[in-house]
């Protein structure tokens, strides 16, 4: 668990609950980072591109577990999504999230 997982993240139990209810893993790292490894089946939208995708995400009527490399960018993305009434939680770093949702 990274240090950023201690602040502002939902518990592992909440992550598992979201996943069991069909939440989509949303990876907000850069394309280059995502291409080096990612959670199978995750959706990629880089943080800087997220504002342009808000309408499509809202229309999907899905919940999201947001991840990045360490939890910082996913925290920012989660706040943005929540501010637009899109249900999302911060899953933190993608590698630790991958271990939690196996």
Residue pairs with C-beta under 8 A, 6 or more apart in sequence:
1 92
1 96
2 70
2 71
2 92
2 93
2 96
4 70
4 71
4 72
4 75
4 92
4 93
5 71
5 92
5 93
5 96
8 75
8 90
9 71
9 75
9 89
9 90
9 91
9 92
10 18
10 89
10 90
12 100
14 89
15 65
15 89
15 91
15 97
15 100
15 101
16 100
16 101
18 63
18 65
18 89
19 65
19 101
21 63
22 62
22 63
23 62
23 63
23 64
23 65
23 89
24 42
24 43
24 60
24 62
24 63
24 64
24 65
25 39
25 41
25 42
25 43
25 64
25 65
25 67
25 91
25 97
25 101
26 42
26 43
26 44
26 45
26 57
26 64
26 65
26 66
26 67
26 77
26 88
27 34
27 38
27 39
27 42
27 43
27 44
27 45
27 66
27 67
27 68
27 94
28 45
28 46
28 47
28 50
28 66
28 67
28 68
28 73
28 74
28 77
29 44
29 46
29 47
29 68
29 69
29 73
29 94
30 46
31 44
31 46
33 69
34 44
34 46
37 94
37 95
38 44
38 94
39 67
39 94
39 97
39 98
39 101
42 67
42 94
45 53
45 57
47 68
47 73
47 76
47 77
50 77
50 80
50 81
51 80
54 80
54 81
54 84
54 86
57 64
57 81
57 86
58 84
58 85
58 86
62 87
63 87
63 88
63 89
64 81
64 86
64 87
64 88
64 89
65 88
65 89
65 91
65 97
65 101
66 74
66 77
66 78
66 81
66 88
66 89
66 90
66 91
67 74
67 91
67 92
67 93
67 94
67 97
68 74
68 77
68 93
68 94
69 93
69 94
70 92
70 93
71 90
71 92
71 93
74 90
74 91
74 92
74 93
75 90
77 88
77 90
78 88
78 89
78 90
81 87
81 88
82 88
91 97
91 100
